[in-house]
Amino acid sequence: MNGIPQITAEELHQRLKSGEELVLIDVREADEVAFGMISGAQHIPMGDIPYRSSDIPEEAEVIFICRSGSRSQRVCEYLSSQGYNGVVNLSGGMIEWSELPEN
């Protein structure tokens, strides 16, 4: 997907389960995150990303999350064009995450 690295819900779940400390940013709107977020994720709505880029590590791996993986993909593309090197998209987003048997 346009050269942006992707991670599946299962891969993310395994990495979190193994105790890996990851930077997760949920770009959904407040009314969407009210229904639940992945534990440890930071909430920065998609529209706020350009104004809150200082809250996002430029060189670290940062996994972006939305409902289906579409908005987070666009955020990854934007940040990549701004020089961020570690952006990763959660493919399938919270839809796939919520379908994991463990969640």
N, CA, C and O atoms as a GROMACS GRO file, in nm:
protein
  412
    1MET      N    1   0.084  -0.119   0.000
    1MET     CA    2   0.000   0.000   0.000
    1MET      C    3   0.088   0.124   0.000
    1MET      O    4   0.120   0.178   0.106
    2ASN      N    5   0.126   0.169  -0.116
    2ASN     CA    6   0.206   0.290  -0.133
    2ASN      C    7   0.335   0.289  -0.051
    2ASN      O    8   0.382   0.395  -0.009
    3GLY      N    9   0.392   0.171  -0.029
    3GLY     CA   10   0.519   0.163   0.040
    3GLY      C   11   0.513   0.179   0.191
    3GLY      O   12   0.616   0.175   0.257
    4ILE      N   13   0.396   0.196   0.246
    4ILE     CA   14   0.381   0.208   0.390
    4ILE      C   15   0.377   0.069   0.452
    4ILE      O   16   0.296  -0.014   0.411
    5PRO      N   17   0.465   0.041   0.550
    5PRO     CA   18   0.460  -0.090   0.615
    5PRO      C   19   0.324  -0.114   0.681
    5PRO      O   20   0.262  -0.022   0.734
    6GLN      N   21   0.281  -0.239   0.677
    6GLN     CA   22   0.153  -0.277   0.734
    6GLN      C   23   0.177  -0.380   0.845
    6GLN      O   24   0.272  -0.457   0.840
    7ILE      N   25   0.089  -0.379   0.945
    7ILE     CA   26   0.090  -0.481   1.048
    7ILE      C   27  -0.053  -0.531   1.062
    7ILE      O   28  -0.147  -0.452   1.059
    8THR      N   29  -0.070  -0.662   1.078
    8THR     CA   30  -0.204  -0.717   1.096
    8THR      C   31  -0.242  -0.710   1.243
    8THR      O   32  -0.156  -0.692   1.330
    9ALA      N   33  -0.370  -0.723   1.269
    9ALA     CA   34  -0.418  -0.723   1.407
    9ALA      C   35  -0.354  -0.838   1.485
    9ALA      O   36  -0.318  -0.821   1.601
   10GLU      N   37  -0.341  -0.953   1.422
   10GLU     CA   38  -0.280  -1.069   1.489
   10GLU      C   39  -0.133  -1.043   1.522
   10GLU      O   40  -0.088  -1.075   1.632
   11GLU      N   41  -0.060  -0.985   1.427
   11GLU     CA   42   0.082  -0.954   1.453
   11GLU      C   43   0.094  -0.853   1.568
   11GLU      O   44   0.180  -0.869   1.655
   12LEU      N   45   0.010  -0.751   1.567
   12LEU     CA   46   0.013  -0.650   1.673
   12LEU      C   47  -0.021  -0.715   1.807
   12LEU      O   48   0.046  -0.689   1.908
   13HIS      N   49  -0.122  -0.797   1.808
   13HIS     CA   50  -0.163  -0.865   1.932
   13HIS      C   51  -0.047  -0.947   1.988
   13HIS      O   52  -0.021  -0.944   2.109
   14GLN      N   53   0.022  -1.021   1.902
   14GLN     CA   54   0.134  -1.105   1.947
   14GLN      C   55   0.248  -1.020   2.004
   14GLN      O   56   0.308  -1.055   2.105
   15ARG      N   57   0.276  -0.909   1.938
   15ARG     CA   58   0.384  -0.821   1.987
   15ARG      C   59   0.348  -0.761   2.122
   15ARG      O   60   0.434  -0.752   2.210
   16LEU      N   61   0.224  -0.719   2.139
   16LEU     CA   62   0.181  -0.664   2.268
   16LEU      C   63   0.180  -0.772   2.376
   16LEU      O   64   0.222  -0.749   2.489
   17LYS      N   65   0.133  -0.890   2.338
   17LYS     CA   66   0.126  -1.002   2.432
   17LYS      C   67   0.265  -1.043   2.481
   17LYS      O   68   0.280  -1.086   2.595
   18SER      N   69   0.366  -1.028   2.395
   18SER     CA   70   0.502  -1.064   2.432
   18SER      C   71   0.567  -0.958   2.521
   18SER      O   72   0.679  -0.976   2.567
   19GLY      N   73   0.495  -0.848   2.545
   19GLY     CA   74   0.545  -0.744   2.634
   19GLY      C   75   0.621  -0.633   2.565
   19GLY      O   76   0.678  -0.545   2.630
   20GLU      N   77   0.622  -0.637   2.431
   20GLU     CA   78   0.692  -0.532   2.357
   20GLU      C   79   0.625  -0.398   2.382
   20GLU      O   80   0.502  -0.387   2.377
   21GLU      N   81   0.704  -0.296   2.408
   21GLU     CA   82   0.649  -0.162   2.428
   21GLU      C   83   0.643  -0.093   2.293
   21GLU      O   84   0.746  -0.068   2.230
   22LEU      N   85   0.523  -0.062   2.250
   22LEU     CA   86   0.501  -0.004   2.117
   22LEU      C   87   0.437   0.133   2.130
   22LEU      O   88   0.365   0.161   2.225
   23VAL      N   89   0.466   0.218   2.032
   23VAL     CA   90   0.399   0.348   2.025
   23VAL      C   91   0.278   0.329   1.934
   23VAL      O   92   0.293   0.301   1.814
   24LEU      N   93   0.159   0.344   1.990
   24LEU     CA   94   0.034   0.327   1.917
   24LEU      C   95  -0.041   0.459   1.918
   24LEU      O   96  -0.056   0.522   2.023
   25ILE      N   97  -0.089   0.502   1.801
   25ILE     CA   98  -0.168   0.624   1.793
   25ILE      C   99  -0.297   0.594   1.720
   25ILE      O  100  -0.296   0.550   1.605
   26ASP      N  101  -0.408   0.618   1.788
   26ASP     CA  102  -0.542   0.597   1.733
   26ASP      C  103  -0.589   0.729   1.674
   26ASP      O  104  -0.600   0.829   1.745
   27VAL      N  105  -0.619   0.730   1.543
   27VAL     CA  106  -0.655   0.854   1.474
   27VAL      C  107  -0.805   0.869   1.454
   27VAL      O  108  -0.849   0.958   1.381
   28ARG      N  109  -0.885   0.783   1.519
   28ARG     CA  110  -1.030   0.794   1.506
   28ARG      C  111  -1.082   0.916   1.582
   28ARG      O  112  -1.010   0.977   1.661
   29GLU      N  113  -1.206   0.949   1.558
   29GLU     CA  114  -1.270   1.061   1.627
   29GLU      C  115  -1.309   1.020   1.769
   29GLU      O  116  -1.317   0.901   1.800
   30ALA      N  117  -1.331   1.120   1.854
   30ALA     CA  118  -1.361   1.095   1.995
   30ALA      C  119  -1.482   1.004   2.014
   30ALA      O  120  -1.481   0.920   2.104
   31ASP      N  121  -1.586   1.020   1.933
   31ASP     CA  122  -1.704   0.936   1.950
   31ASP      C  123  -1.674   0.790   1.914
   31ASP      O  124  -1.742   0.700   1.964
   32GLU      N  125  -1.574   0.767   1.830
   32GLU     CA  126  -1.537   0.629   1.795
   32GLU      C  127  -1.452   0.565   1.906
   32GLU      O  128  -1.474   0.450   1.941
   33VAL      N  129  -1.355   0.640   1.960
   33VAL     CA  130  -1.270   0.582   2.063
   33VAL      C  131  -1.346   0.562   2.194
   33VAL      O  132  -1.301   0.488   2.280
   34ALA      N  133  -1.460   0.628   2.208
   34ALA     CA  134  -1.542   0.609   2.327
   34ALA      C  135  -1.586   0.463   2.340
   34ALA      O  136  -1.617   0.417   2.450
   35PHE      N  137  -1.590   0.391   2.228
   35PHE     CA  138  -1.630   0.250   2.229
   35PHE      C  139  -1.513   0.157   2.258
   35PHE      O  140  -1.530   0.035   2.267
   36GLY      N  141  -1.395   0.213   2.274
   36GLY     CA  142  -1.279   0.133   2.311
   36GLY      C  143  -1.158   0.158   2.224
   36GLY      O  144  -1.169   0.188   2.105
   37MET      N  145  -1.043   0.145   2.288
   37MET     CA  146  -0.914   0.161   2.220
   37MET      C  147  -0.826   0.045   2.259
   37MET      O  148  -0.851  -0.024   2.358
   38ILE      N  149  -0.721   0.024   2.180
   38ILE     CA  150  -0.620  -0.074   2.216
   38ILE      C  151  -0.546  -0.019   2.338
   38ILE      O  152  -0.506   0.097   2.339
   39SER      N  153  -0.528  -0.101   2.438
   39SER     CA  154  -0.463  -0.058   2.561
   39SER      C  155  -0.325   0.002   2.532
   39SER      O  156  -0.244  -0.058   2.462
   40GLY      N  157  -0.302   0.120   2.587
   40GLY     CA  158  -0.174   0.187   2.570
   40GLY      C  159  -0.167   0.283   2.453
   40GLY      O  160  -0.069   0.356   2.437
   41ALA      N  161  -0.271   0.284   2.370
   41ALA     CA  162  -0.271   0.373   2.254
   41ALA      C  163  -0.297   0.517   2.298
   41ALA      O  164  -0.369   0.543   2.394
   42GLN      N  165  -0.237   0.608   2.225
   42GLN     CA  166  -0.260   0.752   2.244
   42GLN      C  167  -0.365   0.794   2.141
   42GLN      O  168  -0.365   0.744   2.029
   43HIS      N  169  -0.452   0.885   2.178
   43HIS     CA  170  -0.556   0.932   2.086
   43HIS      C  171  -0.518   1.068   2.027
   43HIS      O  172  -0.508   1.168   2.099
   44ILE      N  173  -0.496   1.070   1.895
   44ILE     CA  174  -0.476   1.197   1.823
   44ILE      C  175  -0.566   1.188   1.700
   44ILE      O  176  -0.531   1.119   1.604
   45PRO      N  177  -0.681   1.256   1.700
   45PRO     CA  178  -0.770   1.248   1.583
   45PRO      C  179  -0.697   1.286   1.454
   45PRO      O  180  -0.608   1.371   1.455
   46MET      N  181  -0.736   1.223   1.344
   46MET     CA  182  -0.670   1.244   1.216
   46MET      C  183  -0.654   1.392   1.183
   46MET      O  184  -0.547   1.434   1.138
   47GLY      N  185  -0.756   1.471   1.204
   47GLY     CA  186  -0.751   1.613   1.171
   47GLY      C  187  -0.652   1.692   1.255
   47GLY      O  188  -0.613   1.802   1.216
   48ASP      N  189  -0.613   1.637   1.369
   48ASP     CA  190  -0.518   1.706   1.458
   48ASP      C  191  -0.373   1.671   1.428
   48ASP      O  192  -0.282   1.737   1.480
   49ILE      N  193  -0.349   1.570   1.348
   49ILE     CA  194  -0.213   1.522   1.322
   49ILE      C  195  -0.118   1.634   1.278
   49ILE      O  196  -0.009   1.644   1.333
   50PRO      N  197  -0.155   1.718   1.180
   50PRO     CA  198  -0.060   1.823   1.138
   50PRO      C  199  -0.022   1.919   1.250
   50PRO      O  200   0.087   1.976   1.249
   51TYR      N  201  -0.112   1.938   1.347
   51TYR     CA  202  -0.087   2.032   1.456
   51TYR      C  203  -0.020   1.967   1.576
   51TYR      O  204   0.031   2.035   1.665
   52ARG      N  205  -0.020   1.833   1.578
   52ARG     CA  206   0.036   1.761   1.693
   52ARG      C  207   0.153   1.673   1.653
   52ARG      O  208   0.186   1.577   1.723
   53SER      N  209   0.215   1.705   1.541
   53SER     CA  210   0.325   1.622   1.493
   53SER      C  211   0.440   1.616   1.594
   53SER      O  212   0.516   1.519   1.595
   54SER      N  213   0.452   1.717   1.677
   54SER     CA  214   0.559   1.714   1.778
   54SER      C  215   0.534   1.605   1.883
   54SER      O  216   0.625   1.568   1.956
   55ASP      N  217   0.411   1.554   1.891
   55ASP     CA  218   0.378   1.445   1.984
   55ASP      C  219   0.413   1.308   1.926
   55ASP      O  220   0.398   1.207   1.994
   56ILE      N  221   0.460   1.304   1.801
   56ILE     CA  222   0.485   1.178   1.731
   56ILE      C  223   0.636   1.163   1.710
   56ILE      O  224   0.699   1.249   1.648
   57PRO      N  225   0.694   1.055   1.762
   57PRO     CA  226   0.838   1.035   1.742
   57PRO      C  227   0.872   1.022   1.594
   57PRO      O  228   0.806   0.947   1.521
   58GLU      N  229   0.974   1.094   1.549
   58GLU     CA  230   1.008   1.094   1.406
   58GLU      C  231   1.082   0.969   1.362
   58GLU      O  232   1.065   0.924   1.249
   59GLU      N  233   1.163   0.912   1.448
   59GLU     CA  234   1.247   0.799   1.407
   59GLU      C  235   1.200   0.664   1.461
   59GLU      O  236   1.240   0.560   1.410
   60ALA      N  237   1.116   0.664   1.563
   60ALA     CA  238   1.070   0.539   1.623
   60ALA      C  239   0.960   0.476   1.538
   60ALA      O  240   0.894   0.544   1.459
   61GLU      N  241   0.941   0.346   1.556
   61GLU     CA  242   0.826   0.281   1.493
   61GLU      C  243   0.700   0.329   1.564
   61GLU      O  244   0.690   0.323   1.686
   62VAL      N  245   0.604   0.378   1.486
   62VAL     CA  246   0.477   0.425   1.540
   62VAL      C  247   0.367   0.357   1.460
   62VAL      O  248   0.362   0.369   1.338
   63ILE      N  249   0.278   0.287   1.529
   63ILE     CA  250   0.168   0.215   1.464
   63ILE      C  251   0.042   0.299   1.474
   63ILE      O  252   0.000   0.338   1.583
   64PHE      N  253  -0.017   0.327   1.358
   64PHE     CA  254  -0.138   0.409   1.350
   64PHE      C  255  -0.261   0.321   1.331
   64PHE      O  256  -0.258   0.222   1.259
   65ILE      N  257  -0.369   0.361   1.400
   65ILE     CA  258  -0.489   0.280   1.409
   65ILE      C  259  -0.611   0.365   1.374
   65ILE      O  260  -0.620   0.480   1.416
   66CYS      N  261  -0.705   0.307   1.298
   66CYS     CA  262  -0.837   0.368   1.279
   66CYS      C  263  -0.939   0.256   1.274
   66CYS      O  264  -0.911   0.144   1.316
   67ARG      N  265  -1.057   0.284   1.223
   67ARG     CA  266  -1.163   0.182   1.220
   67ARG      C  267  -1.130   0.069   1.124
   67ARG      O  268  -1.140  -0.048   1.160
   68SER      N  269  -1.091   0.104   1.001
   68SER     CA  270  -1.072   0.001   0.898
   68SER      C  271  -0.931  -0.006   0.842
   68SER      O  272  -0.897  -0.100   0.769
   69GLY      N  273  -0.847   0.091   0.876
   69GLY     CA  274  -0.712   0.096   0.822
   69GLY      C  275  -0.695   0.197   0.711
   69GLY      O  276  -0.584   0.218   0.663
   70SER      N  277  -0.803   0.261   0.669
   70SER     CA  278  -0.797   0.357   0.559
   70SER      C  279  -0.746   0.494   0.604
   70SER      O  280  -0.653   0.549   0.544
   71ARG      N  281  -0.805   0.549   0.709
   71ARG     CA  282  -0.761   0.680   0.758
   71ARG      C  283  -0.619   0.673   0.812
   71ARG      O  284  -0.538   0.763   0.789
   72SER      N  285  -0.589   0.567   0.884
   72SER     CA  286  -0.454   0.554   0.939
   72SER      C  287  -0.352   0.539   0.827
   72SER      O  288  -0.238   0.584   0.840
   73GLN      N  289  -0.391   0.476   0.717
   73GLN     CA  290  -0.302   0.466   0.600
   73GLN      C  291  -0.271   0.605   0.546
   73GLN      O  292  -0.156   0.636   0.516
   74ARG      N  293  -0.374   0.689   0.536
   74ARG     CA  294  -0.353   0.826   0.486
   74ARG      C  295  -0.264   0.906   0.581
   74ARG      O  296  -0.180   0.985   0.537
   75VAL      N  297  -0.283   0.886   0.711
   75VAL     CA  298  -0.197   0.954   0.810
   75VAL      C  299  -0.052   0.909   0.791
   75VAL      O  300   0.040   0.991   0.794
   76CYS      N  301  -0.032   0.779   0.772
   76CYS     CA  302   0.103   0.726   0.751
   76CYS      C  303   0.165   0.788   0.625
   76CYS      O  304   0.282   0.826   0.627
   77GLU      N  305   0.088   0.796   0.519
   77GLU     CA  306   0.139   0.854   0.394
   77GLU      C  307   0.178   1.001   0.415
   77GLU      O  308   0.282   1.045   0.367
   78TYR      N  309   0.093   1.075   0.486
   78TYR     CA  310   0.121   1.216   0.513
   78TYR      C  311   0.250   1.230   0.595
   78TYR      O  312   0.339   1.306   0.558
   79LEU      N  313   0.258   1.156   0.705
   79LEU     CA  314   0.376   1.168   0.792
   79LEU      C  315   0.502   1.121   0.720
   79LEU      O  316   0.609   1.180   0.739
   80SER      N  317   0.491   1.018   0.640
   80SER     CA  318   0.605   0.972   0.562
   80SER      C  319   0.655   1.082   0.470
   80SER      O  320   0.776   1.101   0.454
   81SER      N  321   0.562   1.156   0.408
   81SER     CA  322   0.600   1.266   0.320
   81SER      C  323   0.663   1.382   0.398
   81SER      O  324   0.730   1.466   0.340
   82GLN      N  325   0.640   1.385   0.529
   82GLN     CA  326   0.697   1.489   0.615
   82GLN      C  327   0.828   1.445   0.679
   82GLN      O  328   0.885   1.517   0.761
   83GLY      N  329   0.877   1.327   0.640
   83GLY     CA  330   1.007   1.281   0.690
   83GLY      C  331   1.004   1.181   0.803
   83GLY      O  332   1.110   1.145   0.855
   84TYR      N  333   0.886   1.136   0.843
   84TYR     CA  334   0.877   1.035   0.949
   84TYR      C  335   0.911   0.899   0.888
   84TYR      O  336   0.856   0.859   0.786
   85ASN      N  337   1.004   0.828   0.953
   85ASN     CA  338   1.056   0.705   0.896
   85ASN      C  339   0.996   0.577   0.951
   85ASN      O  340   1.007   0.472   0.887
   86GLY      N  341   0.932   0.582   1.066
   86GLY     CA  342   0.887   0.458   1.130
   86GLY      C  343   0.738   0.434   1.130
   86GLY      O  344   0.689   0.354   1.210
   87VAL      N  345   0.664   0.501   1.041
   87VAL     CA  346   0.520   0.487   1.043
   87VAL      C  347   0.477   0.349   0.994
   87VAL      O  348   0.531   0.298   0.896
   88VAL      N  349   0.379   0.290   1.063
   88VAL     CA  350   0.325   0.159   1.029
   88VAL      C  351   0.174   0.167   1.041
   88VAL      O  352   0.121   0.227   1.135
   89ASN      N  353   0.103   0.107   0.945
   89ASN     CA  354  -0.043   0.109   0.946
   89ASN      C  355  -0.098  -0.024   0.996
   89ASN      O  356  -0.052  -0.131   0.956
   90LEU      N  357  -0.197  -0.017   1.086
   90LEU     CA  358  -0.269  -0.138   1.127
   90LEU      C  359  -0.371  -0.170   1.019
   90LEU      O  360  -0.478  -0.110   1.013
   91SER      N  361  -0.337  -0.266   0.934
   91SER     CA  362  -0.427  -0.302   0.825
   91SER      C  363  -0.553  -0.366   0.883
   91SER      O  364  -0.545  -0.452   0.971
   92GLY      N  365  -0.667  -0.325   0.834
   92GLY     CA  366  -0.793  -0.377   0.886
   92GLY      C  367  -0.842  -0.304   1.009
   92GLY      O  368  -0.958  -0.321   1.049
   93GLY      N  369  -0.757  -0.225   1.070
   93GLY     CA  370  -0.795  -0.140   1.182
   93GLY      C  371  -0.864  -0.211   1.298
   93GLY      O  372  -0.841  -0.330   1.324
   94MET      N  373  -0.948  -0.136   1.366
   94MET     CA  374  -1.019  -0.188   1.482
   94MET      C  375  -1.122  -0.294   1.445
   94MET      O  376  -1.162  -0.374   1.529
   95ILE      N  377  -1.164  -0.294   1.319
   95ILE     CA  378  -1.257  -0.400   1.276
   95ILE      C  379  -1.189  -0.535   1.291
   95ILE      O  380  -1.244  -0.627   1.352
   96GLU      N  381  -1.067  -0.548   1.236
   96GLU     CA  382  -0.995  -0.675   1.249
   96GLU      C  383  -0.952  -0.701   1.393
   96GLU      O  384  -0.956  -0.815   1.439
   97TRP      N  385  -0.911  -0.596   1.464
   97TRP     CA  386  -0.870  -0.612   1.603
   97TRP      C  387  -0.984  -0.672   1.686
   97TRP      O  388  -0.964  -0.763   1.766
   98SER      N  389  -1.104  -0.619   1.666
   98SER     CA  390  -1.219  -0.665   1.745
   98SER      C  391  -1.260  -0.807   1.710
   98SER      O  392  -1.333  -0.871   1.787
   99GLU      N  393  -1.215  -0.859   1.596
   99GLU     CA  394  -1.249  -0.996   1.556
   99GLU      C  395  -1.152  -1.099   1.610
   99GLU      O  396  -1.175  -1.219   1.594
  100LEU      N  397  -1.043  -1.054   1.673
  100LEU     CA  398  -0.949  -1.150   1.732
  100LEU      C  399  -1.017  -1.222   1.847
  100LEU      O  400  -1.089  -1.160   1.925
  101PRO      N  401  -0.996  -1.352   1.857
  101PRO     CA  402  -1.062  -1.428   1.965
  101PRO      C  403  -1.026  -1.379   2.104
  101PRO      O  404  -1.105  -1.392   2.197
  102GLU      N  405  -0.905  -1.322   2.120
  102GLU     CA  406  -0.859  -1.278   2.252
  102GLU      C  407  -0.920  -1.146   2.296
  102GLU      O  408  -0.906  -1.108   2.412
  103ASN      N  409  -0.986  -1.075   2.204
  103ASN     CA  410  -1.036  -0.941   2.239
  103ASN      C  411  -1.184  -0.940   2.262
  103ASN      O  412  -1.241  -0.835   2.292
   0.00000   0.00000   0.00000
